[in-house]
Amino acid sequence: MKFGKGYSLGCELDWSEVSHRLKSKSGFTAEYFEYYLIASSLYSSKIEGNTLDANSFSRNRGNKSFPKKKEVQEIEDLVKAYRFASENTLSKTAFLETHGILSKTLLPAKERDILRKHQVSVNDSRTLKPVCCPKNLKKIYRKIVQIKL
């Protein structure tokens, strides 16, 4: 961080006002951010081993004969999930529904829209140590709800 902790603590910003001002700018539309939504989805899909890059995805959207159509669908599902999450108030129900949308091509139907009871993790690619575990999910969710963006 360039200015250090002391500087950032000294800044009194009303983040809801910052958000409101950005949204009120005429250049900031949903269409403008479509590229960034897709880019985020492409990046997130890498966690599950998706190999597509932006060009491959763009060229093959809707191409049902593309050999990697499942990978295209994974990214499309992430785009839908991010869009759904941004349009709905954060709640446990919306969180689980978002999970169902993004995991449509990744998980069997019985494992979607639920909090899992068994150990699942995202592992660091170098150390193979878990980065985030379900046992921490309730704690993470409580913190997110406390933020109330």
Residue pairs with C-beta under 8 A, 6 or more apart in sequence:
1 8
15 149
16 149
19 149
22 28
37 79
37 82
37 83
38 54
38 57
38 58
38 75
38 79
39 54
40 78
40 82
41 75
41 76
41 78
41 79
41 82
42 50
42 52
42 53
42 54
42 57
42 75
44 78
45 52
45 71
45 74
45 75
45 78
47 122
48 74
48 106
50 71
50 74
50 75
51 68
51 71
52 60
52 68
52 71
52 72
52 75
56 68
57 72
57 75
60 66
60 68
60 69
60 72
61 72
61 76
63 69
63 72
66 72
70 105
73 104
73 105
74 105
74 106
77 101
77 102
77 103
77 104
77 105
78 102
80 101
80 102
81 98
81 99
81 101
81 102
84 94
84 97
84 98
84 101
85 94
85 98
88 94
88 97
88 98
90 144
90 145
90 149
92 141
95 141
96 113
96 114
96 115
97 113
99 112
99 113
99 114
100 112
100 113
103 111
103 112
104 112
115 134
115 137
116 134
118 134
119 133
119 134
119 135
120 133
120 134
121 130
121 131
121 132
121 133
121 134
122 130
122 131
122 132
123 129
123 130
123 131
124 130
124 131
132 140
